[in-house]
C-alpha cells in the first residue's frame, strides 16, 4: 500500500512541481500533472516490452528503475540549484490554505458535493459491461505475468498480443493499472472499483478548478461555483459523459477527457502568456499522454490542439510560420501513435 501512495501521490507531485511553476492556484495541481508524466513514461516502457513479447514483470522492474533514475537526477539538479523540496513547508501551506478557504461558502459547498461524489464513486461503485472486460484484462496480466494471454471477450488462450484489438494494446492506462496492482499487491478488482475511482474523480475536479481559477483571473469564488455547477450538472445528467465521469472514472477515455484535455487547455494558455519552453515540453507530454490513456486521444487531442490554434489565429488575425511549426511539433506524438495504430492493426 505504501508503494501505491508513492506512485499515486508522492512521485506525481514531484514530477508535477517541475511543470507547475508560474501557475497560481492549488498546489495539488502538481499531482494530476505528474500522473500524466508517469503514464507517458510507462507507455514508453510497456509498449516495447509488449511488442517484444517479454514478461510483464520485466516491464515493472524497468519502469521502477526508470523512475528511480529520474528522481535521483531531479534530486541532484535541485541540490545543485539549492532548490530542495521542503515537504514540511508544502504540508503546512496546504493545511493553512485549506483552513482559510473553508471559511468561504463557495469552496465549502464545492467540497461537500465533490467529496460526496468521490466517496460514492469509491464505496458504491457498480459494474458495467466494458469495465468488466478491462478489469479482467488487467487481472489476467497480473496473474499470468504475460500481456494479453487470454482473450478479453471469449476467455480463451491465445498465442500473443498480435491477436488483441489494437485499442487495448495501445491504451497503456490499463497496463499502468496492472502495474499499480502488481507493486501494491492490491487485487485489480479492488483497485479498479475502490481505490482509483474516487482518486481520479478528485484529480479531474482539481484540474477543472485550476483551469477555472485561471480563466476567472484568480477569483476562487467563481472557480468554485464553476466546479460546483459542473458537479451538479454531472449529478443530474444521465448521459454517457456524466456516467463516465462519476461512475467509471477509471476508463482510459475518461483520463483523456477529464484530466489530460483540460490540462492541455490550461497549459496552452499559460505557455502563450509566459513563453516558457518547459510548458511547451509539457504540452507535448500531454499530447502523448492523451493517446496513451485511450485511442480516443488520437481524435480528441488533435481536435483540441486545432481548436486552440484556430482561436489564436482569429485573435491575432493571421497564421504565422512559427504557429505552423509549433502546431506540427505538438502533433508529432499523435502521428507516432497513428503510425503504430496502422502498423499493428
N, C-alpha and C positions, 0 to 999 in steps of 0.2 A: 504493500500500500504506500510505503514511503517513496518508492520509485514512481508510482502513479502521480503522487503530488509533485515530485521532481519534474516529470515530463509534461505535466498539465499546468503547473503554476510557476515554479521557480525558473526553470530553463526558458520557457516562453517569455517570462518577464525580463530576464537578462537579455535575450535576443531583441525583444521589443524596444528596450530602452535605447538601443543603438539607433533606431529609426524614428523615435517619437520626440526627439528634441524639436523645439520651436512650436510644438503643438500644445496649446493650453487646454485645460480641462482635467479629466480624470487620469491619474497615473495608471489606472487599471487598463487603459487602452493598450498598454505595452503587452498584456497577456494575449489578446487575440492577434496582435501583430506578430508576436513571437510564435504563436501556434501556426500561422501560415508559413513562417520560415521553417519550422520543424517539419511541416507537411511536405514542403518542396524538397528539403534535404532527404526526407525518407523516400520520396519518389525517385530522386537521383540514385539512391542506393538500391531500392527494391526492384525497379524496372529491369536493370541489367541482370540482377540475380534471377528474375523470372524468365527472361529470355534465354539465359544460360542453364536453366533447369537446376539451379542449386537449391540447397535446403533453406527453408525459411529461417531456421535458427542462425545460419551463416549471415543472413541479411541483418538479423537482430544484433549480432555481435559487431558487425561492421558499422552499423548505424550508431550504436552506443559509443564505439571508438571514435567515430567522426565527431559526435557531439562533444566528447571529452577533449578532443584535439582543439575544436573551435573555442571551447570555454577556456582552455589553457592559453590560447593565443589572445583572446579578449582580456584575460587576466593580466598577461604580460604587457599588452598595449596600455591598458588602464593604469597599471602600476607605473609604467614609464611616464605616462602623462599625468600622474598623480591624480587620477580620477577613480579612485577606489569606490566600489559600491557600498555605501553605508546603509545596511539593511535596517538598522535600528531607526535611522532617520526616516526611511521610507515608511516603516510601520507606524511611527509616531505621527508622521504627516497625514497618513491615511485615516488614522483614528481621530485626530484633531479635526480634519476636514469633514469627516462623517458626522462628528458631533455638531459642528456648525451648520451643516446642511440639513440635518434632521429637524432643525428649528423652522425650516421653510416648508409651508404646507404643500407646495407643488412637488418638491422632492420626496416628502413623506408619502404623499398619495401615490406617486410613481413607484416608490419602493414597495409599498404594500401590494399593488397589483402585479408588479414584475416578480416579486418573491413568491406570491401566491401561484402564479403561472409556473414558475420554476420548480416550486415544491410539488405541484400537481404532476408536472412532467416527469419528476423523479419518482414519486411514490404511487401514482395512479396511471402508469403507462399502459396502453393497450396495444395489442399486436395488429399488424397489417400484413397482407399477403406478401408484398415485395420485401418488407422488412424482415420477414422470416427467412427469405432467400438469402439476404445479405448476412444475417446473423449466422445462418447455417454455414455459409461460405467462410466466415471468419472462424467459426468453431472448427471446421474441417481443417483449415490451415494450421491452427494451433495444435490440434490433436494429432495430425498426420505429419507435421513438420514438412509439408510439401504444398506447393502452390497449386490450387485448383485440381486436386487429385480426384475429387468427387464432383459429379455433375450437380450444379446448383439447383437444377429443376427436377431431373429424373432420379437423382440419388445414386446412380451407377458409377463405377470406377471408370476412369479414362486415362489415356496414355500421358497427356501433358497439357500445358497451358494452351497449345495451339487449337484445341477443341473448345476452348472457352470463348464466350462472347467478348468482343473487343471492349465493350463498355465496362466489363468487370476487370479486365486486365489493366487498362489504363487508369482506372479510378483508384489511385493509391490510398485514398482516405480509408477504405475498408481494410486494407492491409496494415495501415497505421493503427487502426483499432485492434487488429490482431496482435500487433507489436505491443500495444498497451496491455492487452490481456496476458500476453506471454511474460512480460517483465514483472507484472504485478501479481501474477497468479490468481487473478480475478477472472472467473469464467466469462466467456464472451456474452452469454445471455444476461448475466448480472451487469456487466459493463455497459452494454448497449441499452438496457431497459431501466437501469437505476442510476449509475454513476454519471454517464455522459449527457443524458437529455437536459437535466437542469443546468449543468455546467455550460453547455453550448448555448442554451437559451439565454442565460445571463450574459455570455460573451456577445451575442448578437445585439442585445439591448445596450450593452456598453458601447459598441461600435456606433449604433444609431444615435445614442445620446451624444457621443463625441462629435459626430457629423452635424447634428442639430445645434450643438453648442457653438460650433464654428460658424455655421450659417447664420445664427442669431447673434453673432458678434459678442460672444461671451456671456449672454444672458441665460443663466442656469434655470430660471423660472420658465422661460419659453421653451428651452430644450427639454425640460422635464415634462411640461404639458404636451409637447410633441410626442415623446415616448409614451406617455400615458394614453394619448389619443390612439396611437398606433397599437398599443397593447389591448385597448378596449375594442378597437376595430377587429383585431385578430380573434378576440374572445367572442364577439357577436357574429363573426362571419364564418360561414360553414364551407367556404370554397377550399380548393386544394391547397392554395398558397398558405392560408392560415393554418390548415391542418399540418402541413409540413413544419411550419414554424413552431407550433405549440405541442404537437404530439409526436412528430417524427423528426426532431432536430438533428438526429444522427445520420440522416440521409446526406450523401455527398452533395447532391444538388442544393440542399439547404445550406451547406457550408459555403458554396459558391454564391448563392443568392443573398444570404443574410449576414455573412461575415466578410467575404472577400470583395464582393461588389461595392458595398458601402465604404469599405476601407479604401478601395481604389478611388472612389469619388472624393473622399476626404483628402487623401494624399495628392491627388491631382490638383486640388485647389491650393493646398499648402505649397506644392512644388512650383506652381505658377506664380505664387506670391514671393517666395524666397529664392527660387532658382537653386535649391540645394541639390547637388548631384546625388547625395545619398538617398534623397526622396525619390529621385528618378530610378535609381537602382531598385528601391523597394517597389516601385510601380511595376518593374519587370518581374520581380518576385511574385507579386500579386497576380499578374497575368498568367504566370505559370502555375501558381497555386490554385487558381480558379479552375484550370484544366485538370490538375492533379486530384482535386476533390471530386469532380464529376465531368464526364464527357460533355455534359450540358455547357460547361465552360467554353468549349470550342465555338459555341454560338454566342453565349451571353457576354463573354469578355470582349470579343471584337465589337459587338454592338455597343457596349458601354464605352469602349475606347473611341469609336467613331462618333458617337453622340457627343462626347465631351469635346473632341476636336472640332466638331461642327459648331458647337456653341461658341468656342473660342474664335473660330473663323468669322462667325456672324458678329461677334463683339468688336473685333479689330477690322472687320470688313475686308479681309484679304486672306489668302493662303500663301504662306511663305515656304521657301525651300527648306528652311530649318524645321518647320512644322511637319513637312512630309517625311523628312529623315527621322525625326523623333517618333512619328507615328509608325513607321516601318520597323524601327528598332524595338519598340514596345510590342509590336505584333509578332516578332520573331519567336517567342516561346509558344505562342498558339500555332504558328506554322510548323514548328517542330512536332507538336502533338498531332496536328493534322497529318503530317507525313507518317508518323508512327501508326495512326489510326488506319490510313490507307494501306500501309505496308503489311500490317498483320491481319487485316480483315480478310 
